[in-house]
Amino acid sequence: MQPLHIPFAPWVWRNVAELLHRRDTDSPEADEATRAADRHERPDIGLLGYQVEALDGSIGEVDRSNARVPADCLLVDAGTGLSHRKVVLPVGAVAEVDHDAKKVFVDRTKEQVRQAPEYDADTFDADEYRQRLGDYYTESYRSAPPS
């Protein structure tokens, strides 16, 4: 949890060190993820397929297409049932990573994550989308800071 006197920084990992201590090295993807993390390039790639846990329960998983977004974001499949609503989660919302359980814990509710601007590959790189996304998460932090 970020103290209230420090502004929320949506595009900054809170604790990169915990990402670098991966325990799953049985797959080629994990080997590549570990090498990338060791180079401090894309620590997020090592989280592919991890479940994303909001404050009030599971929200989805880190999408396998995560490499399409910058390293300061996680692409989350936050759909329900047959829907596949993909949203981008700034890494500043990640409170903790549990590599043993393969879970990413965020300091937002399920509703806050699901209400985020939906990911669109065609407009994601636009400055306007990134600004809107950062504003959305910053405002959600102001209106309902994590407890």
C-alpha positions in Angstrom: 0.0 0.0 0.0 1.3 3.4 -0.9 1.1 6.0 1.9 -1.6 8.6 1.4 1.0 11.5 1.5 2.8 10.1 -1.5 1.0 10.7 -4.8 -0.1 7.6 -6.7 2.4 6.9 -9.6 0.5 4.7 -12.1 3.4 3.9 -14.3 6.0 2.9 -11.7 6.4 -0.6 -10.2 6.3 -0.4 -6.4 8.7 -3.2 -5.8 10.6 -4.5 -8.9 12.8 -6.7 -6.6 9.9 -9.1 -5.9 9.4 -9.6 -9.7 13.0 -10.6 -10.1 12.8 -13.5 -7.6 10.8 -15.9 -9.9 10.5 -19.4 -8.8 8.9 -21.0 -11.9 11.7 -21.9 -14.2 10.3 -25.1 -15.7 9.0 -23.6 -18.9 10.8 -21.9 -21.9 8.6 -18.9 -21.3 9.8 -18.6 -17.7 13.4 -19.0 -18.8 13.0 -16.1 -21.2 11.0 -14.1 -18.7 13.8 -14.6 -16.1 16.4 -13.5 -18.6 14.4 -10.4 -19.5 13.8 -9.6 -15.8 17.5 -10.1 -15.0 18.2 -7.4 -17.7 15.5 -5.2 -16.1 13.8 -5.0 -19.5 10.3 -6.5 -19.1 9.7 -7.9 -15.6 6.0 -8.0 -16.5 6.5 -10.8 -19.1 7.2 -13.3 -16.2 3.7 -12.7 -15.0 1.9 -14.1 -18.1 -1.1 -16.3 -17.1 -0.9 -15.2 -13.4 -4.3 -14.7 -11.7 -5.1 -11.1 -10.9 -6.6 -10.6 -7.4 -8.5 -7.4 -6.7 -9.3 -6.3 -3.1 -12.6 -8.2 -3.3 -11.7 -11.3 -5.3 -10.3 -12.6 -8.5 -10.6 -10.3 -11.5 -9.0 -12.4 -14.3 -5.5 -13.1 -15.4 -2.5 -11.4 -17.0 -3.2 -11.8 -20.7 -0.8 -13.8 -22.9 -0.7 -10.8 -25.3 0.9 -8.6 -22.5 4.0 -7.9 -24.7 1.8 -5.7 -26.9 1.6 -3.1 -24.1 4.5 -1.2 -22.5 6.4 -2.7 -19.6 4.7 -0.2 -17.2 1.3 -1.9 -17.8 -0.3 -5.2 -17.5 -2.9 -6.4 -20.0 -5.6 -8.1 -18.0 -8.4 -10.3 -19.3 -11.1 -9.1 -16.9 -14.0 -10.7 -18.7 -16.7 -12.7 -17.1 -18.0 -16.0 -18.4 -17.8 -15.9 -22.2 -16.8 -12.3 -22.5 -13.2 -11.3 -22.9 -13.0 -7.7 -21.7 -9.3 -6.7 -21.8 -8.2 -3.7 -19.7 -4.8 -2.2 -19.1 -3.7 -2.0 -15.5 -0.8 0.4 -14.7 1.8 -1.4 -12.7 1.5 1.1 -9.9 -1.7 -0.6 -8.9 0.2 -3.9 -8.2 0.5 -4.2 -4.5 2.2 -7.7 -4.4 3.2 -10.6 -6.5 3.1 -14.2 -5.2 5.2 -16.3 -7.6 4.4 -19.6 -5.7 0.7 -19.1 -6.1 1.1 -17.3 -9.5 -1.0 -14.4 -8.4 -0.8 -10.6 -8.8 -2.5 -8.6 -6.1 -3.8 -5.2 -7.0 -5.1 -2.4 -4.7 -8.3 -1.9 -6.6 -11.7 -3.5 -6.5 -13.0 -5.8 -9.3 -15.5 -3.1 -10.3 -12.7 -0.4 -10.5 -10.6 -2.7 -12.8 -13.6 -3.7 -14.9 -14.7 0.0 -15.3 -11.2 1.0 -16.6 -11.0 2.2 -20.2 -11.1 -0.9 -22.4 -7.9 -1.9 -24.2 -8.0 -1.3 -27.9 -4.9 -2.3 -29.8 -5.6 0.4 -32.5 -5.7 3.3 -30.0 -3.5 2.1 -27.1 -0.4 4.0 -28.3 -2.3 7.3 -28.5 -1.3 9.8 -25.9 -4.9 10.6 -25.2 -5.7 6.9 -24.2 -2.7 6.7 -22.0 -3.6 10.0 -20.3 -7.2 8.9 -19.8 -6.0 5.6 -18.3 -3.6 7.2 -15.9 -6.2 9.7 -14.9 -8.8 6.9 -14.3 -6.5 5.0 -12.0 -5.2 8.1 -10.2 -8.7 9.2 -9.5 -9.8 5.7 -8.4 -6.9 5.9 -5.9 -8.0 9.3 -4.6 -11.7 8.4 -4.3 -11.1 5.0 -2.7 -7.6 4.5 -1.5 -6.6 1.0 -0.5 -7.1 0.1 3.1 
